[in-house]
Amino acid sequence: MKLDLLTPNIEIGLVTTNLDAMVTFYEGFLELVPQGEIDFEGGSQRRYSLGSSVLKLVTYAPPPPEPVAVGGGRAQAGLRYFTIGVNGLRAVADAFGASDYDVVEPLTEFAPVPGMGWMFVADPDGNWIELFGTL
């Protein structure tokens, strides 16, 4: 089966019980542009532009009984991180280093591609984000 895509992007939903801290991180620190909030029966989602994709912070009432499994792909199988490509990764690493947010794998230059690198950070819930790009 070939999917007939309605949109050429992806929407990532992060379920949280820690909405204020997550909004501070994604909207305040990373400066993602808010698209608005959608209420639905039993919850809501805040939507943010992430390039041509969308990141959604989702809350449920009542909240889920299980907490986030922190630790990225090393902690548990399944969808464990998402990746954002950026220009000026060294400056992004410096901003994280000067913040209270966790850098879980430090900036590392790609050996086969000089001038490119990657790092992993964690949001307030412990979800991992891979950042890669030009140094």
C-alpha angles and dihedrals in degrees: 000000000000116000116234097217118218090197131018093227140072130240117215118203119202113190110212141179089189102065101156094053091044092051089049090053101043100032100028107033102026091033095221110176114249116234095188141267129284122200119206133173107293098008152001142242132216111210127211132185113242104178105296090335132078131234114203126198104206128195128186133199110244095030120236114277095227124068126227113284099233122205106070118238093340092064104049142352121254133054100348108158144003129220131231122190115215141175116235098027093172090062090048089051090050091051091051090046090055092047134074091245121111123256101199097180116022127233109289126184116230104247095210094045113046114208093031127095148162141213139173125230133178128228120222091275092052096254110149123234122192113213118194135168149091116343 
